[in-house]
């Protein structure tokens, strides 16, 4: 994709879990070169949690990665 927005990420998570996703619960964490890290935690930690990666490929396109984690998992990415 040339551009990935919050609604694209929310739609991908929704497709994975089969229910509505609040895009405003997506949290930006950090950028590591060509990878943007984001976090999604639903229902105060009782619902699904995802580490979201947006990766710029050599051709300039973006790819979206979703890593589902146990409910309530805290993010561990910190900026120095």
C-alpha positions in Angstrom: 0.0 0.0 0.0 1.2 3.5 -0.7 -0.5 4.8 2.4 -1.8 3.2 5.6 -4.1 5.1 7.9 -5.6 4.3 11.3 -8.8 3.1 9.7 -6.9 0.6 7.6 -5.2 -0.8 10.8 -8.6 -0.9 12.6 -10.2 -2.7 9.6 -7.3 -5.3 9.6 -7.7 -6.0 13.3 -11.5 -6.1 13.0 -11.1 -8.7 10.2 -8.8 -10.8 12.4 -11.0 -10.7 15.6 -14.4 -10.6 13.9 -15.8 -7.5 15.7 -15.7 -3.7 15.7 -12.5 -2.0 16.5 -12.2 1.6 17.9 -9.5 3.3 15.8 -8.9 5.8 18.6 -7.5 3.0 20.8 -4.5 2.7 18.4 -1.4 4.1 20.0 1.7 5.3 18.2 4.9 4.0 20.0 8.1 4.5 18.0 9.8 4.6 14.6 12.8 2.3 14.0 14.2 3.2 10.5 11.6 1.9 8.1 9.3 0.3 10.8 6.6 2.2 12.7 5.4 0.5 15.9 1.9 0.9 17.1 -0.2 -0.8 19.9 -3.9 -1.7 20.2 -5.4 -2.8 23.5 -9.2 -3.2 23.8 -11.6 -3.2 26.7 -9.1 -2.0 29.3 -6.8 -4.9 28.7 -9.6 -7.6 28.8 -10.0 -7.7 25.0 -7.5 -8.4 22.2 -4.1 -6.8 22.2 -2.0 -6.3 19.0 1.5 -5.1 18.3 1.1 -3.4 14.9 4.0 -2.8 12.6 4.0 -0.6 9.5 7.0 -1.4 7.4 8.3 0.5 4.4 9.5 -1.9 1.7 12.3 -1.0 -0.7 9.7 -0.3 -3.5 8.3 2.5 -1.3 5.1 0.6 -0.5 4.0 -0.1 3.1 3.1 -3.4 4.6 1.0 -4.0 7.7 1.9 -6.6 10.3 -0.3 -7.7 13.2 1.0 -9.7 16.1 -1.8 -10.8 18.4 -0.8 -11.0 22.1 -2.7 -12.3 25.2 -5.3 -9.8 26.6 -3.7 -7.2 28.8 -0.1 -7.5 27.5 1.7 -4.3 28.1 3.9 -2.8 25.4 7.6 -2.8 26.0 8.8 -0.4 23.4 10.4 2.6 25.0 12.1 5.6 23.6 15.6 6.3 25.1 
